[in-house]
């Protein structure tokens, strides 16, 4: 299988990186995007400054990791601010986590299925509110780390898993995917634990087991020594999705573990500047990278 090994020295010359950011750090706005099970789920929004158009902007929606139990949207705030300064409208979504108020898990009423429903609702919310948010509904990028990567895939793959209150006429399919140490196969002990008595539903949310043709282009980053999502699971996924004719680019890091940006506190250990510059190149290739007006 062909894969790419990141070369930081080459990426340092890639335009569009942090040194080219034109605007000051954007403020954050928090809105509810969904009401379910007696609670509001929220999204943190970061908008570009006046150097960029006020409408029709590309969007990036981020889903944090944490094994469907832990984590918070703030883990993507630094990345959100970075991409907002480059002209994207960025979103860090919360979603239901399988943890009880006393800190124990799993939650009896929240599994991977509920997390997936929320992710799909989130993309539908973006498209429904595109005009108000100033985004282009045909340029929505969905990104995720670890369990958040599974949620990102689910927006494109898990067609049978939808909130009953969602409008099925609004597509949750993103226009591109960004994956950072993503989960690709929920046939694992931890996911089985979180599914608990509903483990028979685990197939419905497993990216590998719901693969199909016609997926949006995807860029994935993974370490060969990932102790939480084994590298071979990414290789199997890559082989199968490419056989189906999907565009899947895998950037491999020899010797790196699950947190690809270990030691880089700014991005919650998810990634580093070189990884984001490689992400920039992917977005530019797709024609999604905005420029100042």
N, C-alpha and C positions, 0 to 999 in steps of 0.2 A: 504494500500500500504506500502510495506516495504521500509524504507529509512534508511540511516546511519547518525548518529550525530557525528560530528568530535570531537575527544578527543585529545586535544593538548598535554596532558601529555604523551599519548601513541606515538604520532607522533614524539615527541622529540627523541625517540630512533630509528627512522627509518633511515637506512643507505642511503647514496647518497644525503644528504642535503647540505646546504651551507658550512658546516664545512669541507666537503670532496672534495671541488672544487680544482682541481690540478693546474689550469692554471691562469695566470693573466687575467685581463679584456680584451676581444678581441676588436679589432678595428672594425669599421663599414664601410661597402662598400655600396654605393647606385647605383642601376642600374635601367634603364627603363625595365618594363616587358610587356608593352602594349602601343600601340598608338591608340587612339580612339578620335573621335570628335575634331581633331586638336590639341590634347595634349598628352603628355607622362604621363603615370602612373608609379610610381616608387616603388621599394622595398628596404628596408634596410636589409642588410645581415650581419650576425655575424658567423664567423667560429671558430671551436675549434683550440687549439694550437697543437704543435707537439707531445704532449703526446698521441694524438689520431690518428687513421688511416686517410690517406689523401683521401680515396675513400670509397664508400659504406656506408656512415654515415646516420643515421636517421635524419629526418628533422622535424621541427615544424614551421608551418606557422600561424602567428597571425593576426587577424582582430580586430581592435579597435572598441569600442562602440561610442555612440554619437547620436543615433536616426537617422542614415542615413543622418545627416545634419552636425554634429559637430565631433570633435575628430581628432586625428592624430596618425600616426604610432609610434611616440616617446613614447606614453603611454605604449607601450610594450617593450621598449628598455631594461629596467632593467631585465625583464624576459628573453629576448633574450640573454643578456649577461650571465645570470645565466646558461641557458641551453647550450649555446655554450661552457662554461667552463666544462660542464659535458660531452661534446662530440657530441652534436647535431649541425647541421648547422641550424641556426634559421633565420626566415624571418618575418619582420613587413611590411605588405603590405598597401599601400594607395589604395583608390578606389574612384570612383566618389561620391561626396556628393551633396545633393539637397539644395545647398545654392548659392545665386547669388553674384556677385562681391561686391555689396553694403552691404552684410551681411544679406539681407532679404531672406526668404524662403517661400515656396519651389521653387526650380529651375524648370522652365517649361519643360526642356528637360531631367531632371534627377530625377528618382524615385527609389524605392527599386529595381525595375527590372534592372536598369543599375548597381546598386551596386552589385546585384547578378551575373550579367554577368561578372563583373570584378573579383569577387571572384572565379568563375569557370575558368575564363581565367588564374588566378594566379596559380591554382593547375596544370592546363595543362602546363603552362610555367615551373613549377618545374619539371614535368615529362619529358618534351621535352629536358630540359637542365640538366638533372640529372647527366650525366657524367661530364660536365663542372663544375657543382656545387659540385661535390664530394658526392652526396647523393644517397641513395638506393631508387629507384622509388616505391618499395613495402613497404617502411616504412615512409610514409608521414603522419604526424599528423597535423590536422587543429584545431586551437583553436580560440575562440572568446569570447568577453564580450558584453553582452546586444545585441545591433543591430549587433555587430560583431559575436555574437553567431548564430543569424539568418543566416548570411552569411556563417558561418561554416556549418550549417545544409544544406544550399542550395547547397553546393558543392556535397553533397551526395544525395539530394532529388529532386532538381528542374531540372529534365531532359529536360524539354521543353524550358528552358530559357538559351540561349546560344548566344554568340556574333557571328555574321555571318562570321567573319574572323577566328574564332577558327577552329581547326582541330577536327572534331567530333570523329575521330579514337583514339584520346588521351583522356583517362578518367580523369575527374575532381574529381572522388570519392576518398576521403582520406582513409587511412588505420586505423585511430582511430580519435576520436573527443574529445576535451576538451571544456567544456562550463562553463562560469562564469557569473551567473545572466543572462543567455541567454533569448532572445525572442523565443517563441515557436509557437506563433499564431499571425499573422498580422491583425486579425480582431479586430483592436483597433483604437481609435480616432486619435492618432498621426500618425500611418501608413496611415490611410485614408487621413489625411491632406497632407502628403508628396506625395501620389499617385495623388491627385488633380483630374484633368479631366480624368485620366487613371485609376480610382479606380476599374474599372471592371477587371483589371489585377491583383488585389491584391491576388486573390486565388492562382495564379501561383507561388508565392514566400512565401506562408505561410507553415512553417514546418509541423504543425499539419495536414493540409489539403493535404499534399503530402506524408504522411507516407506510407512506404512500407516495405516488408520483405527484409532481406539480407543486412541490414545496418552495417557499421563498429561499433565496440564496442565504447561506449561513457561513459565518466565520467562527471557528471554535479554537480555543486555547486549552492545552492540557499538558500536565507534567507526567513523565514516564514513571515517576515514583509516587504518584498520587495514592495515598493510603486510604482514602475514603471512596473514591470512584476509580476503580482500577483502569489503567490505560487500555487494557485489552478490550474493555467494554466500548470504549470510544472507537477503537479500530473496527470492531464488528459493526457498529452503527455506521461508520463511514463507508465501509464496503457495501453494505446493504442499500444505503440511501443513494450512493452513486450508481449502483446497479439499476435503481429506479429512475435514473436520469436527473437526480437533484444536484444542485451546485452546493457542495460542502467542502469548505477549505479548512484543513486542520493544521494549526501551528503547534508544533511539538517542542516541549522544553525538556531536554535530557536532564534527568536527575532532580527535577523539581517536584515538590509535594503538592498537596491540595491547594494551599494558599500561594498562588503564583507570585504575589507581591510581598512575600514574607520579608519583614524589615522595612517596608515602605508604609508607614502609618497613615499617610494621607488618604489612601484608598482602601482602608479597612483590610489590608493585606490581600485584597482580591486581585490586584494587578499593579503594575508600575507604569511609569511614563512611556517606556518603550513599547509596552503592550498596547497602550492607548494610541500611540502614534501609528502602530500597525492597524489598529481599528480605524483610525482616520483614513488610512490609505484605502481600506475596504469601502468605507462610506463614500469616499471620493470616486472610486471606480464605479459605484452604482449611480453616481450623479446626485447623491443625497447631501453632500457637504455644501452648506450654504456659503455665500460670500457677502461682504458688506455691500450695501446699496450705494 
